[in-house]
Amino acid sequence: MTPHQQSLLDTAQALVADDKGILAMDESNGTCDERFAELGIPQTVESRRAYRELLITTPQLGESISGAILYDETFRQQTVEGTSFLNVLISTGIIPGIKVDLGAKALAGHPGETITEGLDGLRERLAEYSQMGARFAKWRAVITIADGLPSRSGLESNAHAMARYAALCQEAGLVPIVEPEVLMTGDHSMQRCLKVTREVWRNVFIQLNCQRVLLEGLILKPNMVLPGLSCATQATVDEVADATVNCLRETVPAAVPGITFLSGGQPCALATARLNAMNLRFKSRAPWALSFSFSRALQQPALEIWRGDAANAKAAQQALRHRAQCNRAARRGEWSEASETHAAT
Ligand code: 5MM
């Protein structure tokens, strides 16, 4: 292995080491503003900056969080005292990362499907982020389940774009987080989600291999295998854990160091319970770390407490720290309902 490859491998392993996980705080301005609007928080550059400062200055965050994914605006911001956010993260042992896709846009000729854009000029953008201090990047593809969807061309084009992104990241010395998200929206069964997710992951690894991506130097950030939100038959925590890990076993090579799940809109404690069940049942046999890279399932309680008021900042940080600690416990299979009650008291 070359020193360049070894450095990718070291970063990827550091992102999943010590039972820690990744804080996704890379909401684009539109998404962040939508979440602020729901709570009556002003949708301004300063509000977004103040909120992200609150997140990254949470005491002891680095005990449970290995890396943070930022959005371009946040990546260039500073605390009120003038310390760059990147330096705040680095000083607390959290590896800085950057979302580099430019969003999911309508896929021509495929009503209801999207293709994630951002490959044009990506080499130059990655060089800048790397020079500024990023050590990993993230790209999300969005797959919808509906009648006749996803199409084969929808799956293949998204997998191809993700693999080209991953190759460019590794060329720039950044670990690519590859995030194919099969949405929970819909009334499909867990079996249907399993079938689609299996196809998505198969296509992703075919394309990653075609583009000569070093599997030891990437992280997969997938959805859990779940029934659609409006499906009449919901699944138990153990059923979700079994379906998800069995699907990973069929499709994800053992060379990949870590799986860091997205939460996708699951209630916070339920996402944690499902991650806990996966580790409880499979950790000793799984070749990859089973970890988290949640946005909403880490941040939502903190955001609801903060509501744009500096007086609530400490309580909000406590809520974020608690969710991070619960998810770290879930990585060890040591989380329980009591962990939630304990924090509440
Ligand atoms: C699926 O979204 C990612 C994980 O978040 P959840 O745990 O809440 O599902 C998240 O990193 C997402 O990619 C960012 O929030 C950016 O979203 P947009 O849509 O603004 O690019």
Residues whose N, C-alpha, C, O or C-beta is under 5 A from the ligand:
A	BS01	5MM	A24 D26 E27 S28 T31 R140 E181 L262 S263 G264 G265 S293 F294 S295 R296 A297
